[in-house]
Amino acid sequence: MKFNRRAKARPVELLDAAMERFLAVGFAQAKVEEIAAAAGVTVGTVYRYFPSKESLFDQSIERFIDIDWSRGKEISDAYGSLTAREVLSLLLSRWSEHLRLPGPRTALVLIIRESATFPTAAQKYTSQLLSVGCKAIERALRHGMAREEFPLLPIEATAQGLAANVVGNAIWEATFFRYLPPLPREAPHDIAIELAVRGLPRIESERVFESSWVESALPSLPPQPDPEPPEPSVSAGKVRIRTLRPPGRSPS
């Protein structure tokens, strides 16, 4: 029984080891021998479960294509108890929380990095996750327009823009977030919704998003010298006269 349990867990262990190696050195540089060593097995054991390194990559990514964040009782109940804006914020927050998990975040990074080598992985991620996410956002936008909470919007373009904000923010957090002052986790999504629905927020509006964290992160620029004043066309009581000649005609 113990052997059977170990055999069932083996594929997951191999996929975990493969994903870590792909992330560390890239698909092209990763070797099956290194993946086997990281999992504590022989190369033959790897090929017993996976026919190729490409199969390891595909299956390590595919297991994290999960759309449960866009479904469930919490989402369905939200349409009866929350405003459309709150429903939209809930969807974006749940998607972001999903991408903050180590597996889904690593899968996203690998898809972006290896999309030229594995276009089918990017296509599968798009059709099975991104498209589903966009449809969920479109539903919330239509709900808001029907309730007259939102103005008339280009539904598909707005949904894709908000989805791009979620994906881009995940890459931002994975790459640059540690070097910047912290932000509330909901702030990027709230700003994206505000821009999509109402445009740039006004200073006197109820919700003002602080930008001091951006200013503090930017290097201070040295003072620039004042520009030279333009040369006056009239000086010391004299008028400068220029004679214009037709093209190609030399002065006589």
Contacts in CASP RR format, 6 or more apart in sequence:
PFRMAT RR
TARGET T0000
AUTHOR 0000-0000-0000
METHOD contacts of the structure
MODEL  1
MKFNRRAKARPVELLDAAMERFLAVGFAQAKVEEIAAAAGVTVGTVYRYF
PSKESLFDQSIERFIDIDWSRGKEISDAYGSLTAREVLSLLLSRWSEHLR
LPGPRTALVLIIRESATFPTAAQKYTSQLLSVGCKAIERALRHGMAREEF
PLLPIEATAQGLAANVVGNAIWEATFFRYLPPLPREAPHDIAIELAVRGL
PRIESERVFESSWVESALPSLPPQPDPEPPEPSVSAGKVRIRTLRPPGRS
PS
10 39 0 8 1.000
10 41 0 8 1.000
10 45 0 8 1.000
10 49 0 8 1.000
11 49 0 8 1.000
11 50 0 8 1.000
13 39 0 8 1.000
14 35 0 8 1.000
14 39 0 8 1.000
14 41 0 8 1.000
14 45 0 8 1.000
14 46 0 8 1.000
14 49 0 8 1.000
14 50 0 8 1.000
14 56 0 8 1.000
15 56 0 8 1.000
15 59 0 8 1.000
15 60 0 8 1.000
15 63 0 8 1.000
16 39 0 8 1.000
16 60 0 8 1.000
17 35 0 8 1.000
17 36 0 8 1.000
17 38 0 8 1.000
17 39 0 8 1.000
18 30 0 8 1.000
18 35 0 8 1.000
18 53 0 8 1.000
18 56 0 8 1.000
18 57 0 8 1.000
18 60 0 8 1.000
19 60 0 8 1.000
19 103 0 8 1.000
19 106 0 8 1.000
19 107 0 8 1.000
19 110 0 8 1.000
20 38 0 8 1.000
21 30 0 8 1.000
21 34 0 8 1.000
21 35 0 8 1.000
21 38 0 8 1.000
22 30 0 8 1.000
22 57 0 8 1.000
22 60 0 8 1.000
22 110 0 8 1.000
22 114 0 8 1.000
23 106 0 8 1.000
23 109 0 8 1.000
23 110 0 8 1.000
24 30 0 8 1.000
26 113 0 8 1.000
26 114 0 8 1.000
27 53 0 8 1.000
27 57 0 8 1.000
27 110 0 8 1.000
27 114 0 8 1.000
27 117 0 8 1.000
27 118 0 8 1.000
28 117 0 8 1.000
30 53 0 8 1.000
32 43 0 8 1.000
32 46 0 8 1.000
32 47 0 8 1.000
32 53 0 8 1.000
32 56 0 8 1.000
33 43 0 8 1.000
35 46 0 8 1.000
35 56 0 8 1.000
36 42 0 8 1.000
36 43 0 8 1.000
36 44 0 8 1.000
36 45 0 8 1.000
36 46 0 8 1.000
39 46 0 8 1.000
46 56 0 8 1.000
50 56 0 8 1.000
50 59 0 8 1.000
54 118 0 8 1.000
57 110 0 8 1.000
57 114 0 8 1.000
57 118 0 8 1.000
57 121 0 8 1.000
58 118 0 8 1.000
58 120 0 8 1.000
58 121 0 8 1.000
60 107 0 8 1.000
60 110 0 8 1.000
61 107 0 8 1.000
61 110 0 8 1.000
61 111 0 8 1.000
61 121 0 8 1.000
61 124 0 8 1.000
61 125 0 8 1.000
62 121 0 8 1.000
62 124 0 8 1.000
64 103 0 8 1.000
64 104 0 8 1.000
64 106 0 8 1.000
64 107 0 8 1.000
65 107 0 8 1.000
65 124 0 8 1.000
65 125 0 8 1.000
65 128 0 8 1.000
65 129 0 8 1.000
66 98 0 8 1.000
66 104 0 8 1.000
66 129 0 8 1.000
67 128 0 8 1.000
67 129 0 8 1.000
67 132 0 8 1.000
67 133 0 8 1.000
69 94 0 8 1.000
69 95 0 8 1.000
69 97 0 8 1.000
69 98 0 8 1.000
70 91 0 8 1.000
70 94 0 8 1.000
70 95 0 8 1.000
70 132 0 8 1.000
70 133 0 8 1.000
70 136 0 8 1.000
74 90 0 8 1.000
75 87 0 8 1.000
75 90 0 8 1.000
75 91 0 8 1.000
75 94 0 8 1.000
75 136 0 8 1.000
78 86 0 8 1.000
78 87 0 8 1.000
78 90 0 8 1.000
79 87 0 8 1.000
79 143 0 8 1.000
82 90 0 8 1.000
83 147 0 8 1.000
83 149 0 8 1.000
84 140 0 8 1.000
84 141 0 8 1.000
84 143 0 8 1.000
84 144 0 8 1.000
84 147 0 8 1.000
84 149 0 8 1.000
84 150 0 8 1.000
85 144 0 8 1.000
85 149 0 8 1.000
85 150 0 8 1.000
85 193 0 8 1.000
85 197 0 8 1.000
87 140 0 8 1.000
87 143 0 8 1.000
88 137 0 8 1.000
88 140 0 8 1.000
88 141 0 8 1.000
88 162 0 8 1.000
88 193 0 8 1.000
89 186 0 8 1.000
89 189 0 8 1.000
89 190 0 8 1.000
89 193 0 8 1.000
91 133 0 8 1.000
91 136 0 8 1.000
91 137 0 8 1.000
91 140 0 8 1.000
92 137 0 8 1.000
92 162 0 8 1.000
92 165 0 8 1.000
92 166 0 8 1.000
92 189 0 8 1.000
92 192 0 8 1.000
92 193 0 8 1.000
93 185 0 8 1.000
93 186 0 8 1.000
93 189 0 8 1.000
95 133 0 8 1.000
95 163 0 8 1.000
95 166 0 8 1.000
96 166 0 8 1.000
96 169 0 8 1.000
96 170 0 8 1.000
96 185 0 8 1.000
96 189 0 8 1.000
98 104 0 8 1.000
99 105 0 8 1.000
99 108 0 8 1.000
99 166 0 8 1.000
99 167 0 8 1.000
99 170 0 8 1.000
100 170 0 8 1.000
100 173 0 8 1.000
105 170 0 8 1.000
105 174 0 8 1.000
107 125 0 8 1.000
108 125 0 8 1.000
108 167 0 8 1.000
108 170 0 8 1.000
108 171 0 8 1.000
109 171 0 8 1.000
109 174 0 8 1.000
111 118 0 8 1.000
111 121 0 8 1.000
111 122 0 8 1.000
111 125 0 8 1.000
112 171 0 8 1.000
114 121 0 8 1.000
115 121 0 8 1.000
115 122 0 8 1.000
130 163 0 8 1.000
130 167 0 8 1.000
133 159 0 8 1.000
133 163 0 8 1.000
134 156 0 8 1.000
134 159 0 8 1.000
134 160 0 8 1.000
134 163 0 8 1.000
135 159 0 8 1.000
137 158 0 8 1.000
137 159 0 8 1.000
137 162 0 8 1.000
137 163 0 8 1.000
138 155 0 8 1.000
138 156 0 8 1.000
138 159 0 8 1.000
141 150 0 8 1.000
141 153 0 8 1.000
141 155 0 8 1.000
141 158 0 8 1.000
141 159 0 8 1.000
142 155 0 8 1.000
144 150 0 8 1.000
145 151 0 8 1.000
145 152 0 8 1.000
145 153 0 8 1.000
150 197 0 8 1.000
151 197 0 8 1.000
153 196 0 8 1.000
153 197 0 8 1.000
158 196 0 8 1.000
161 192 0 8 1.000
161 196 0 8 1.000
162 189 0 8 1.000
162 192 0 8 1.000
162 193 0 8 1.000
162 196 0 8 1.000
165 188 0 8 1.000
165 189 0 8 1.000
165 192 0 8 1.000
166 189 0 8 1.000
169 188 0 8 1.000
169 189 0 8 1.000
179 217 0 8 1.000
180 213 0 8 1.000
180 217 0 8 1.000
181 213 0 8 1.000
181 216 0 8 1.000
181 217 0 8 1.000
183 213 0 8 1.000
187 209 0 8 1.000
190 207 0 8 1.000
190 209 0 8 1.000
191 209 0 8 1.000
194 201 0 8 1.000
194 207 0 8 1.000
194 209 0 8 1.000
201 207 0 8 1.000
201 208 0 8 1.000
201 209 0 8 1.000
233 239 0 8 1.000
233 240 0 8 1.000
234 240 0 8 1.000
245 251 0 8 1.000
END
